[in-house]
Amino acid sequence: MSFAAQLSTHRKRLGLTQAEAAFLLGVGLRTYAGWERDDDPKRRPHLLTQEGALARLRDADKWDVEMIRDQIRLGATEFLRRL
């Protein structure tokens, strides 16, 4: 199974959006979405990065998902409060 297919499979198993998966992996949404589409093989991450990203998604559980969503909500709230 390709890196892109594995990312998508783990993300969907966890019920994450692409934005939430990107947040979990510490990358931007455009970067993550490109990895999942595999639209430019030259921009595919190094094999060690791929393995680390897949391990992080594979080992995530529902608690991790809730924590990510809470952090995103808090970040959005803080952002809006500063406007």
BELCORPE-V130874 format. One record per run of one state. SS is the DSSP state (helix for helix, strand for strand, loop for the rest). FROM is the first residue (numbers start at 1). TO is the last residue. Records with the same first field share a line. If there is no record, write none. Layout:
# BELCORPE-V130874
SS->FROM-TO + FROM-TO
This chain:
# BELCORPE-V130874
loop->1-2 + 15-17 + 26-28 + 38-40 + 44-46 + 60-61 + 83-83
helix->3-14 + 18-25 + 29-37 + 41-43 + 47-59 + 62-82
